[in-house]
Amino acid sequence: MTTARTDNLYHMLSDEERMFCDVLERLVTERIAPRAAEVDETASFVHEQLAILAEAGMMGANLPEQFGGSGISASALLRSVEIVAAGCGSTASALTAHFLATDSILMGGTDEQKARWLPKAATGEALGAFALTEPTAGSDPADMKTRATREGQRWHLKGSKCFISNGGVADFLVVFAVTDPGAGHRGISAFILPNDTEGFQSGPPERTMGLKGGHVFSLSLDCHLPVDALLGNEGTGFRTAMQVLDNGRVEVAAQCIGMASAALGAAQSYARDRIVGGEALAAKQGIRWMLADMALELRAARLMALEAARQRDLGERFSEAAAMAKLKASEVADMVADTALQIHGGYGYTRDFPIERLTRDLRIMRIYEGSSEIQRNIIAGHLLAR
């Protein structure tokens, strides 16, 4: 696994966090990165890779120690997701989808729900999914059609979801539904749905352009759930989802930075080794300027993501910083991968080099967890409210 240097941008990490990241990087380099191309070719879900991450405590890296998590800072979490993404984008995608589910329970759940689900999720025993998006309600959850109706001591959950990462392979899902159709955002609630619930069905994995080992699914719901399946209180689902997506957008930025770092590292190595006209490609000024621009933009994206993580660590509101980090990192990552492919020339267009896969894997980052257009709306909203 060849990645561009991070220099000392993570100087704020504790010694324990540095050790956590070092152990994780060895595992990813030795056991996950070598299989990334195979995952892409076979489109097989990354079960084994997630089990490897569980060995390092990564499946609970977003959780406090009291629930079996690693208890690391948001800055260390950013770095650790970068490491995983640099090795295998599909694995990072499945991992961060799991984080969305466990963050939902951590932020919105009762003490009993946290105690029941989070320790199992932290060890990798239970994989989670976050089911928000619908065919007619992607960027605006207010258009949600899935309904949950109270029937005595049960909830009747009926509707459909689409593009749900981990949805068909997860052990539990956090599902969002309208419980009060006349209340707008305040009428949305969340529910914890075990995967063996009668009336829950998953379609086959979608055939995607990239991240082929991080499967996304369409889901059909016609289920009855016990009263205690309601996540926290009725009507708090939208608030929980928005808080969780702030975290998720920083983690998407981390995925982008990790994969872009791998692309830049590959371009550096190729430019040094490729001899054209009797000299290394890296000796040519045009190539050197390409590498410089890639490194410049990647550093800017990483610094923006670190600022969002810093605000999260301090307990500050970081919605704007998260939107900026996600927007910047996803657009920079596309540029870095495309430029790295250009440096590789025709070889970059073949599957013999990782750049082709990285380019495909990165394209979704400008779309999921809020498209670039949605991030611009969020940023503008904060600007105009000041």
Secondary structure, DSSP 8 states (H G I E B T S, - for coil): ------TTTTTTS-HHHHHHHHHHHHHIIIIIGGGHHHHHHHT---HHHHHHHHHTTGGGTTS-GGGT-----HHHHHHHHHHHHHH-HHHHHHHHHHHHHHHHHHHH--HHHHHHHHHHHHHTSS-EEEE--BTTBSS-GGG---EEEEETTEEEEEEEEEEEETTTT-SEEEEEEES-TTSGGGGEEEEEEETT-TTEEE------SS-TTS-EEEEEEEEEEEGGGB-SSTT-HHHHHHHHHHHHHHHHHHHHHHHHHHHHHHHHHHHHH-EETTEEGGGSHHHHHHHHHHHHHHHHHHHHHHHHHHHHHTT---HHHHHHHHHHHHHHHHHHHHHHHHHHGGGGGSTTSTHHHHHHHHHGGGTTTS-HHHHHHHHHHHHHH-
